[in-house]
Amino acid sequence: MITTDQTVRIFLDFFRERGHERTQGESLVPSPGDPVLFTTSGMHPLTPYLLGRPHPLGRRLTGLQRCLRTTDLDEVGDDTHLTVFEMLGSWSLGDYGGPQSLRWGIELLRDGFGIDPGRIHGTVFGGDDQVGPDLESWRTWDELGLPVEPTTDENWWSNGPIGLCGPDSEIFVWTGDETPRGTPTSDDRWVEVWNHVLMRYLRHPDGSLEPVRRRSVDTGLGLERLLRILQNTPSVFEIDVFQPWLTTLPRIWGPLEEPSLRVLSDHLRSSIVVLGDGVRPSPSGRGHILRRLIRRSLTTLWRDDPTRTLSDLPVELIDHTLQHFRQSVRPLEVRTILLDEERGFGRILQRGRKVLSHRRFTRPLTDEDYHYLHDTHGLPRDLVVYLTTESGLG
Ligand code: SER
């Protein structure tokens, strides 16, 4: 069975053989001056170069980037979403165009990773009232002999309401047991693995689009999603890098329901990686996101058994994660911070229970109650909901 490390090597070698230099993007924390809290995609560190600045490594690049997305937090626990994930990427900075990128993409999936082309489906930008259909990519899919579906919103990539954007063509792989059927928009067993974006426009605040001077191609391939397909697992949580989590957590904390096991594996692993990149828990910014991840792990853990504790988390598991992400922070330091957070959160919950035991709160809570609890006692709504559910009041 192909491993995560082998997959990364095959990808990077494929593009290096085709003249791409490897970028050094690694940390989740963007460089100083970048207003974004965390790196959310492989292309993020390359934004200035996609906007036209010459890159010191040239016009063909490839790389592996760890990313963090909190927009998907509520989806964590399904078969495909993770908080921290890795993205493989290839970039043409004003060099080759979209058709070449798609052709190499299909070649790599088929010949490099052995994916049957009968399980591949494309999507392409079908046009809207501002930009016409992406006929060039459409034609490429036809020439490759692969099915393609046009969409509008799903095939327009942007990083927010303004800035770089453009049409994209996405590669989907069939994950069902039977013969592939339907299309990516009609059957969710088609899983998107690789996005090829034609970075062609800058969107202005008034919604207008200005063509960029130098057209680039930006691709991002979700590593864990690809591994799920290559290792033929029911979800991303059973791939090799999650195996130590799946075996260790039930051993230390007893049987865990599948959704809890997934949330714990994802959030604890993500917390370790964020700590490994130097972020520390705090009331705002990056530290707040980290704190939310740790607290969500703790409420999940304590829902069934309040005696469970992060001090049972083996240091080897922390070390395994730090090593995978090539982080040099000491595992014991990470463990100490996790335990400090656990103690602090335990104290807040204790205080919250005391406040909520007041007669005023023994009836269903109103919005006014929630505001009061937040403003006067520093108890956020989700915590109050947790506490009232825990005591059977909610
Ligand atoms: N920008 C694209 C994405 O985030 C590909 O890197 O999906």
Residues whose N, C-alpha, C, O or C-beta is under 5 A from the ligand:
A	BS01	LIG	S41 G42 M43 N195 V197 D218 T219 G220
